[in-house]
């Protein structure tokens, strides 16, 4: 259970950083899609916060 809670905290922290970097609110469509990407990434394998942020930043560059 602790690992699950830690993953959620990490996802939220990374999402906050991502939104801050791109001046998005958590309710923006892009932020919601980024959160889905982060959740999927965490279910596939363990990632550090830096790896997760790099992943969504790369995804964001592809969609812009």
PyMOL Python script that loads the backbone (N, CA, C, O; Angstrom):
from pymol import cmd

cmd.read_pdbstr("""\
ATOM      1  N   UNK A   1       0.826  -1.199   0.000  1.00  0.00           N
ATOM      2  CA  UNK A   1       0.000   0.000   0.000  1.00  0.00           C
ATOM      3  C   UNK A   1       0.867   1.259   0.000  1.00  0.00           C
ATOM      4  O   UNK A   1       0.543   2.240  -0.669  1.00  0.00           O
ATOM      5  N   UNK A   2       1.961   1.227   0.746  1.00  0.00           N
ATOM      6  CA  UNK A   2       2.836   2.395   0.819  1.00  0.00           C
ATOM      7  C   UNK A   2       3.402   2.743  -0.556  1.00  0.00           C
ATOM      8  O   UNK A   2       3.491   3.919  -0.912  1.00  0.00           O
ATOM      9  N   UNK A   3       3.784   1.731  -1.325  1.00  0.00           N
ATOM     10  CA  UNK A   3       4.330   1.983  -2.661  1.00  0.00           C
ATOM     11  C   UNK A   3       3.287   2.660  -3.547  1.00  0.00           C
ATOM     12  O   UNK A   3       3.615   3.542  -4.341  1.00  0.00           O
ATOM     13  N   UNK A   4       2.040   2.245  -3.408  1.00  0.00           N
ATOM     14  CA  UNK A   4       0.948   2.835  -4.186  1.00  0.00           C
ATOM     15  C   UNK A   4       0.773   4.308  -3.827  1.00  0.00           C
ATOM     16  O   UNK A   4       0.640   5.155  -4.711  1.00  0.00           O
ATOM     17  N   UNK A   5       0.773   4.608  -2.544  1.00  0.00           N
ATOM     18  CA  UNK A   5       0.622   5.990  -2.083  1.00  0.00           C
ATOM     19  C   UNK A   5       1.811   6.826  -2.537  1.00  0.00           C
ATOM     20  O   UNK A   5       1.646   7.968  -2.966  1.00  0.00           O
ATOM     21  N   UNK A   6       3.003   6.261  -2.443  1.00  0.00           N
ATOM     22  CA  UNK A   6       4.195   6.976  -2.904  1.00  0.00           C
ATOM     23  C   UNK A   6       4.116   7.265  -4.400  1.00  0.00           C
ATOM     24  O   UNK A   6       4.506   8.343  -4.850  1.00  0.00           O
ATOM     25  N   UNK A   7       3.613   6.304  -5.168  1.00  0.00           N
ATOM     26  CA  UNK A   7       3.462   6.513  -6.612  1.00  0.00           C
ATOM     27  C   UNK A   7       2.478   7.638  -6.904  1.00  0.00           C
ATOM     28  O   UNK A   7       2.714   8.467  -7.783  1.00  0.00           O
ATOM     29  N   UNK A   8       1.383   7.663  -6.167  1.00  0.00           N
ATOM     30  CA  UNK A   8       0.398   8.733  -6.359  1.00  0.00           C
ATOM     31  C   UNK A   8       0.986  10.094  -6.013  1.00  0.00           C
ATOM     32  O   UNK A   8       0.741  11.078  -6.712  1.00  0.00           O
ATOM     33  N   UNK A   9       1.748  10.147  -4.951  1.00  0.00           N
ATOM     34  CA  UNK A   9       2.398  11.410  -4.572  1.00  0.00           C
ATOM     35  C   UNK A   9       3.379  11.855  -5.648  1.00  0.00           C
ATOM     36  O   UNK A   9       3.451  13.036  -5.989  1.00  0.00           O
ATOM     37  N   UNK A  10       4.121  10.909  -6.172  1.00  0.00           N
ATOM     38  CA  UNK A  10       5.089  11.235  -7.219  1.00  0.00           C
ATOM     39  C   UNK A  10       4.382  11.719  -8.475  1.00  0.00           C
ATOM     40  O   UNK A  10       4.798  12.701  -9.088  1.00  0.00           O
ATOM     41  N   UNK A  11       3.319  11.034  -8.854  1.00  0.00           N
ATOM     42  CA  UNK A  11       2.546  11.451 -10.027  1.00  0.00           C
ATOM     43  C   UNK A  11       2.040  12.871  -9.840  1.00  0.00           C
ATOM     44  O   UNK A  11       2.150  13.695 -10.748  1.00  0.00           O
ATOM     45  N   UNK A  12       1.495  13.158  -8.688  1.00  0.00           N
ATOM     46  CA  UNK A  12       0.951  14.501  -8.428  1.00  0.00           C
ATOM     47  C   UNK A  12       2.061  15.546  -8.457  1.00  0.00           C
ATOM     48  O   UNK A  12       1.878  16.631  -9.011  1.00  0.00           O
ATOM     49  N   UNK A  13       3.184  15.234  -7.877  1.00  0.00           N
ATOM     50  CA  UNK A  13       4.310  16.167  -7.864  1.00  0.00           C
ATOM     51  C   UNK A  13       4.810  16.440  -9.282  1.00  0.00           C
ATOM     52  O   UNK A  13       5.054  17.589  -9.650  1.00  0.00           O
ATOM     53  N   UNK A  14       4.957  15.389 -10.066  1.00  0.00           N
ATOM     54  CA  UNK A  14       5.411  15.536 -11.456  1.00  0.00           C
ATOM     55  C   UNK A  14       4.375  16.321 -12.259  1.00  0.00           C
ATOM     56  O   UNK A  14       4.730  17.195 -13.050  1.00  0.00           O
ATOM     57  N   UNK A  15       3.118  16.013 -12.057  1.00  0.00           N
ATOM     58  CA  UNK A  15       2.062  16.732 -12.768  1.00  0.00           C
ATOM     59  C   UNK A  15       2.061  18.211 -12.392  1.00  0.00           C
ATOM     60  O   UNK A  15       1.885  19.072 -13.254  1.00  0.00           O
ATOM     61  N   UNK A  16       2.255  18.507 -11.119  1.00  0.00           N
ATOM     62  CA  UNK A  16       2.348  19.907 -10.690  1.00  0.00           C
ATOM     63  C   UNK A  16       3.511  20.613 -11.381  1.00  0.00           C
ATOM     64  O   UNK A  16       3.363  21.739 -11.856  1.00  0.00           O
ATOM     65  N   UNK A  17       4.664  19.955 -11.436  1.00  0.00           N
ATOM     66  CA  UNK A  17       5.832  20.543 -12.101  1.00  0.00           C
ATOM     67  C   UNK A  17       5.556  20.760 -13.587  1.00  0.00           C
ATOM     68  O   UNK A  17       5.871  21.814 -14.139  1.00  0.00           O
ATOM     69  N   UNK A  18       4.971  19.765 -14.221  1.00  0.00           N
ATOM     70  CA  UNK A  18       4.647  19.857 -15.644  1.00  0.00           C
ATOM     71  C   UNK A  18       3.701  21.034 -15.901  1.00  0.00           C
ATOM     72  O   UNK A  18       3.919  21.825 -16.818  1.00  0.00           O
ATOM     73  N   UNK A  19       2.667  21.139 -15.096  1.00  0.00           N
ATOM     74  CA  UNK A  19       1.697  22.228 -15.266  1.00  0.00           C
ATOM     75  C   UNK A  19       2.354  23.585 -15.021  1.00  0.00           C
ATOM     76  O   UNK A  19       2.079  24.546 -15.740  1.00  0.00           O
ATOM     77  N   UNK A  20       3.203  23.664 -14.030  1.00  0.00           N
ATOM     78  CA  UNK A  20       3.910  24.912 -13.741  1.00  0.00           C
ATOM     79  C   UNK A  20       4.819  25.284 -14.915  1.00  0.00           C
ATOM     80  O   UNK A  20       4.884  26.448 -15.311  1.00  0.00           O
ATOM     81  N   UNK A  21       5.514  24.297 -15.466  1.00  0.00           N
ATOM     82  CA  UNK A  21       6.420  24.544 -16.595  1.00  0.00           C
ATOM     83  C   UNK A  21       5.695  25.096 -17.814  1.00  0.00           C
ATOM     84  O   UNK A  21       6.268  25.856 -18.595  1.00  0.00           O
ATOM     85  N   UNK A  22       4.437  24.712 -17.973  1.00  0.00           N
ATOM     86  CA  UNK A  22       3.690  25.086 -19.174  1.00  0.00           C
ATOM     87  C   UNK A  22       2.492  25.987 -18.875  1.00  0.00           C
ATOM     88  O   UNK A  22       1.630  26.199 -19.728  1.00  0.00           O
ATOM     89  N   UNK A  23       2.454  26.504 -17.669  1.00  0.00           N
ATOM     90  CA  UNK A  23       1.399  27.425 -17.241  1.00  0.00           C
ATOM     91  C   UNK A  23       0.006  26.852 -17.511  1.00  0.00           C
ATOM     92  O   UNK A  23      -0.859  27.512 -18.087  1.00  0.00           O
ATOM     93  N   UNK A  24      -0.181  25.613 -17.078  1.00  0.00           N
ATOM     94  CA  UNK A  24      -1.458  24.922 -17.223  1.00  0.00           C
ATOM     95  C   UNK A  24      -2.105  24.769 -15.852  1.00  0.00           C
ATOM     96  O   UNK A  24      -1.416  24.705 -14.834  1.00  0.00           O
ATOM     97  N   UNK A  25      -3.417  24.710 -15.837  1.00  0.00           N
ATOM     98  CA  UNK A  25      -4.101  24.344 -14.597  1.00  0.00           C
ATOM     99  C   UNK A  25      -4.292  22.830 -14.614  1.00  0.00           C
ATOM    100  O   UNK A  25      -4.241  22.204 -15.673  1.00  0.00           O
ATOM    101  N   UNK A  26      -4.508  22.255 -13.458  1.00  0.00           N
ATOM    102  CA  UNK A  26      -4.694  20.805 -13.378  1.00  0.00           C
ATOM    103  C   UNK A  26      -5.937  20.341 -14.132  1.00  0.00           C
ATOM    104  O   UNK A  26      -6.039  19.166 -14.487  1.00  0.00           O
ATOM    105  N   UNK A  27      -6.872  21.237 -14.377  1.00  0.00           N
ATOM    106  CA  UNK A  27      -8.095  20.877 -15.088  1.00  0.00           C
ATOM    107  C   UNK A  27      -8.012  21.001 -16.597  1.00  0.00           C
ATOM    108  O   UNK A  27      -8.951  20.630 -17.301  1.00  0.00           O
ATOM    109  N   UNK A  28      -6.900  21.520 -17.103  1.00  0.00           N
ATOM    110  CA  UNK A  28      -6.744  21.646 -18.556  1.00  0.00           C
ATOM    111  C   UNK A  28      -6.708  20.266 -19.209  1.00  0.00           C
ATOM    112  O   UNK A  28      -6.235  19.296 -18.616  1.00  0.00           O
ATOM    113  N   UNK A  29      -7.211  20.197 -20.427  1.00  0.00           N
ATOM    114  CA  UNK A  29      -7.224  18.922 -21.151  1.00  0.00           C
ATOM    115  C   UNK A  29      -5.827  18.323 -21.282  1.00  0.00           C
ATOM    116  O   UNK A  29      -5.651  17.112 -21.147  1.00  0.00           O
ATOM    117  N   UNK A  30      -4.843  19.166 -21.541  1.00  0.00           N
ATOM    118  CA  UNK A  30      -3.467  18.677 -21.682  1.00  0.00           C
ATOM    119  C   UNK A  30      -2.980  18.093 -20.356  1.00  0.00           C
ATOM    120  O   UNK A  30      -2.329  17.049 -20.341  1.00  0.00           O
ATOM    121  N   UNK A  31      -3.290  18.754 -19.255  1.00  0.00           N
ATOM    122  CA  UNK A  31      -2.884  18.252 -17.943  1.00  0.00           C
ATOM    123  C   UNK A  31      -3.575  16.927 -17.625  1.00  0.00           C
ATOM    124  O   UNK A  31      -2.959  16.019 -17.067  1.00  0.00           O
ATOM    125  N   UNK A  32      -4.830  16.824 -17.974  1.00  0.00           N
ATOM    126  CA  UNK A  32      -5.551  15.570 -17.739  1.00  0.00           C
ATOM    127  C   UNK A  32      -4.949  14.429 -18.554  1.00  0.00           C
ATOM    128  O   UNK A  32      -4.804  13.312 -18.058  1.00  0.00           O
ATOM    129  N   UNK A  33      -4.603  14.715 -19.790  1.00  0.00           N
ATOM    130  CA  UNK A  33      -3.976  13.686 -20.628  1.00  0.00           C
ATOM    131  C   UNK A  33      -2.595  13.328 -20.083  1.00  0.00           C
ATOM    132  O   UNK A  33      -2.207  12.160 -20.090  1.00  0.00           O
ATOM    133  N   UNK A  34      -1.861  14.321 -19.617  1.00  0.00           N
ATOM    134  CA  UNK A  34      -0.546  14.058 -19.020  1.00  0.00           C
ATOM    135  C   UNK A  34      -0.686  13.168 -17.790  1.00  0.00           C
ATOM    136  O   UNK A  34       0.134  12.276 -17.571  1.00  0.00           O
ATOM    137  N   UNK A  35      -1.716  13.406 -16.992  1.00  0.00           N
ATOM    138  CA  UNK A  35      -1.916  12.568 -15.806  1.00  0.00           C
ATOM    139  C   UNK A  35      -2.201  11.123 -16.204  1.00  0.00           C
ATOM    140  O   UNK A  35      -1.731  10.194 -15.548  1.00  0.00           O
ATOM    141  N   UNK A  36      -2.957  10.932 -17.261  1.00  0.00           N
ATOM    142  CA  UNK A  36      -3.220   9.572 -17.747  1.00  0.00           C
ATOM    143  C   UNK A  36      -1.932   8.907 -18.214  1.00  0.00           C
ATOM    144  O   UNK A  36      -1.707   7.724 -17.960  1.00  0.00           O
ATOM    145  N   UNK A  37      -1.091   9.674 -18.895  1.00  0.00           N
ATOM    146  CA  UNK A  37       0.198   9.142 -19.354  1.00  0.00           C
ATOM    147  C   UNK A  37       1.065   8.742 -18.163  1.00  0.00           C
ATOM    148  O   UNK A  37       1.709   7.693 -18.182  1.00  0.00           O
ATOM    149  N   UNK A  38       1.080   9.575 -17.134  1.00  0.00           N
ATOM    150  CA  UNK A  38       1.889   9.285 -15.950  1.00  0.00           C
ATOM    151  C   UNK A  38       1.387   8.046 -15.216  1.00  0.00           C
ATOM    152  O   UNK A  38       2.183   7.219 -14.771  1.00  0.00           O
ATOM    153  N   UNK A  39       0.085   7.918 -15.092  1.00  0.00           N
ATOM    154  CA  UNK A  39      -0.488   6.742 -14.428  1.00  0.00           C
ATOM    155  C   UNK A  39      -0.141   5.483 -15.206  1.00  0.00           C
ATOM    156  O   UNK A  39       0.253   4.474 -14.619  1.00  0.00           O
ATOM    157  N   UNK A  40      -0.285   5.539 -16.521  1.00  0.00           N
ATOM    158  CA  UNK A  40       0.050   4.379 -17.350  1.00  0.00           C
ATOM    159  C   UNK A  40       1.527   4.024 -17.217  1.00  0.00           C
ATOM    160  O   UNK A  40       1.887   2.849 -17.137  1.00  0.00           O
ATOM    161  N   UNK A  41       2.367   5.034 -17.194  1.00  0.00           N
ATOM    162  CA  UNK A  41       3.803   4.806 -17.061  1.00  0.00           C
ATOM    163  C   UNK A  41       4.121   4.114 -15.741  1.00  0.00           C
ATOM    164  O   UNK A  41       4.947   3.202 -15.699  1.00  0.00           O
ATOM    165  N   UNK A  42       3.475   4.541 -14.676  1.00  0.00           N
ATOM    166  CA  UNK A  42       3.721   3.950 -13.355  1.00  0.00           C
ATOM    167  C   UNK A  42       3.225   2.515 -13.260  1.00  0.00           C
ATOM    168  O   UNK A  42       3.791   1.710 -12.521  1.00  0.00           O
ATOM    169  N   UNK A  43       2.189   2.194 -13.992  1.00  0.00           N
ATOM    170  CA  UNK A  43       1.683   0.823 -13.931  1.00  0.00           C
ATOM    171  C   UNK A  43       2.563  -0.132 -14.728  1.00  0.00           C
ATOM    172  O   UNK A  43       2.547  -1.340 -14.492  1.00  0.00           O
ATOM    173  N   UNK A  44       3.333   0.408 -15.672  1.00  0.00           N
ATOM    174  CA  UNK A  44       4.210  -0.432 -16.487  1.00  0.00           C
ATOM    175  C   UNK A  44       5.520  -0.759 -15.779  1.00  0.00           C
ATOM    176  O   UNK A  44       5.999  -1.891 -15.842  1.00  0.00           O
ATOM    177  N   UNK A  45       6.096   0.232 -15.105  1.00  0.00           N
ATOM    178  CA  UNK A  45       7.382   0.017 -14.436  1.00  0.00           C
ATOM    179  C   UNK A  45       7.637   1.140 -13.440  1.00  0.00           C
ATOM    180  O   UNK A  45       6.991   2.187 -13.476  1.00  0.00           O
ATOM    181  N   UNK A  46       8.591   0.897 -12.553  1.00  0.00           N
ATOM    182  CA  UNK A  46       8.956   1.933 -11.592  1.00  0.00           C
ATOM    183  C   UNK A  46       9.809   2.983 -12.289  1.00  0.00           C
ATOM    184  O   UNK A  46      10.730   2.664 -13.042  1.00  0.00           O
ATOM    185  N   UNK A  47       9.485   4.227 -12.023  1.00  0.00           N
ATOM    186  CA  UNK A  47      10.186   5.350 -12.633  1.00  0.00           C
ATOM    187  C   UNK A  47      10.519   6.368 -11.552  1.00  0.00           C
ATOM    188  O   UNK A  47       9.797   6.490 -10.562  1.00  0.00           O
ATOM    189  N   UNK A  48      11.596   7.087 -11.742  1.00  0.00           N
ATOM    190  CA  UNK A  48      11.882   8.203 -10.848  1.00  0.00           C
ATOM    191  C   UNK A  48      11.047   9.398 -11.295  1.00  0.00           C
ATOM    192  O   UNK A  48      10.524   9.424 -12.409  1.00  0.00           O
ATOM    193  N   UNK A  49      10.932  10.370 -10.424  1.00  0.00           N
ATOM    194  CA  UNK A  49      10.188  11.581 -10.772  1.00  0.00           C
ATOM    195  C   UNK A  49      10.823  12.267 -11.981  1.00  0.00           C
ATOM    196  O   UNK A  49      10.114  12.767 -12.854  1.00  0.00           O
ATOM    197  N   UNK A  50      12.137  12.291 -12.032  1.00  0.00           N
ATOM    198  CA  UNK A  50      12.830  12.925 -13.163  1.00  0.00           C
ATOM    199  C   UNK A  50      12.523  12.198 -14.469  1.00  0.00           C
ATOM    200  O   UNK A  50      12.322  12.838 -15.501  1.00  0.00           O
ATOM    201  N   UNK A  51      12.487  10.877 -14.433  1.00  0.00           N
ATOM    202  CA  UNK A  51      12.163  10.105 -15.631  1.00  0.00           C
ATOM    203  C   UNK A  51      10.724  10.357 -16.067  1.00  0.00           C
ATOM    204  O   UNK A  51      10.433  10.480 -17.257  1.00  0.00           O
ATOM    205  N   UNK A  52       9.839  10.432 -15.093  1.00  0.00           N
ATOM    206  CA  UNK A  52       8.433  10.674 -15.403  1.00  0.00           C
ATOM    207  C   UNK A  52       8.237  12.053 -16.019  1.00  0.00           C
ATOM    208  O   UNK A  52       7.493  12.206 -16.988  1.00  0.00           O
ATOM    209  N   UNK A  53       8.902  13.046 -15.460  1.00  0.00           N
ATOM    210  CA  UNK A  53       8.782  14.395 -16.002  1.00  0.00           C
ATOM    211  C   UNK A  53       9.356  14.453 -17.416  1.00  0.00           C
ATOM    212  O   UNK A  53       8.769  15.079 -18.299  1.00  0.00           O
ATOM    213  N   UNK A  54      10.484  13.813 -17.631  1.00  0.00           N
ATOM    214  CA  UNK A  54      11.079  13.782 -18.971  1.00  0.00           C
ATOM    215  C   UNK A  54      10.124  13.120 -19.965  1.00  0.00           C
ATOM    216  O   UNK A  54      10.012  13.558 -21.110  1.00  0.00           O
ATOM    217  N   UNK A  55       9.448  12.081 -19.528  1.00  0.00           N
ATOM    218  CA  UNK A  55       8.498  11.366 -20.385  1.00  0.00           C
ATOM    219  C   UNK A  55       7.346  12.280 -20.819  1.00  0.00           C
ATOM    220  O   UNK A  55       7.020  12.344 -22.004  1.00  0.00           O
ATOM    221  N   UNK A  56       6.729  12.985 -19.862  1.00  0.00           N
ATOM    222  CA  UNK A  56       5.599  13.843 -20.244  1.00  0.00           C
ATOM    223  C   UNK A  56       6.066  15.084 -20.995  1.00  0.00           C
ATOM    224  O   UNK A  56       5.331  15.613 -21.829  1.00  0.00           O
ATOM    225  N   UNK A  57       7.267  15.551 -20.713  1.00  0.00           N
ATOM    226  CA  UNK A  57       7.804  16.683 -21.478  1.00  0.00           C
ATOM    227  C   UNK A  57       8.025  16.276 -22.931  1.00  0.00           C
ATOM    228  O   UNK A  57       7.719  17.040 -23.847  1.00  0.00           O
ATOM    229  N   UNK A  58       8.554  15.084 -23.139  1.00  0.00           N
ATOM    230  CA  UNK A  58       8.754  14.593 -24.505  1.00  0.00           C
ATOM    231  C   UNK A  58       7.408  14.423 -25.203  1.00  0.00           C
ATOM    232  O   UNK A  58       7.260  14.813 -26.361  1.00  0.00           O
ATOM    233  N   UNK A  59       6.442  13.856 -24.523  1.00  0.00           N
ATOM    234  CA  UNK A  59       5.098  13.700 -25.082  1.00  0.00           C
ATOM    235  C   UNK A  59       4.516  15.067 -25.452  1.00  0.00           C
ATOM    236  O   UNK A  59       3.919  15.223 -26.517  1.00  0.00           O
ATOM    237  N   UNK A  60       4.691  16.045 -24.579  1.00  0.00           N
ATOM    238  CA  UNK A  60       4.154  17.382 -24.822  1.00  0.00           C
ATOM    239  C   UNK A  60       4.782  18.009 -26.068  1.00  0.00           C
ATOM    240  O   UNK A  60       4.092  18.643 -26.866  1.00  0.00           O
ATOM    241  N   UNK A  61       6.080  17.828 -26.227  1.00  0.00           N
ATOM    242  CA  UNK A  61       6.750  18.370 -27.422  1.00  0.00           C
ATOM    243  C   UNK A  61       6.200  17.732 -28.693  1.00  0.00           C
ATOM    244  O   UNK A  61       6.126  18.385 -29.734  1.00  0.00           O
ATOM    245  N   UNK A  62       5.821  16.477 -28.615  1.00  0.00           N
ATOM    246  CA  UNK A  62       5.282  15.790 -29.790  1.00  0.00           C
ATOM    247  C   UNK A  62       3.892  16.289 -30.180  1.00  0.00           C
ATOM    248  O   UNK A  62       3.542  16.291 -31.360  1.00  0.00           O
ATOM    249  N   UNK A  63       3.106  16.708 -29.200  1.00  0.00           N
ATOM    250  CA  UNK A  63       1.742  17.132 -29.517  1.00  0.00           C
ATOM    251  C   UNK A  63       1.642  18.618 -29.837  1.00  0.00           C
ATOM    252  O   UNK A  63       0.612  19.079 -30.330  1.00  0.00           O
ATOM    253  N   UNK A  64       2.692  19.360 -29.562  1.00  0.00           N
ATOM    254  CA  UNK A  64       2.649  20.812 -29.827  1.00  0.00           C
ATOM    255  C   UNK A  64       3.199  21.163 -31.181  1.00  0.00           C
ATOM    256  O   UNK A  64       3.231  22.338 -31.549  1.00  0.00           O
TER     257      UNK A  64
END
""", "prot")
cmd.dss("prot")
cmd.show_as("cartoon", "prot")
cmd.util.cbc("prot")
cmd.orient("prot")
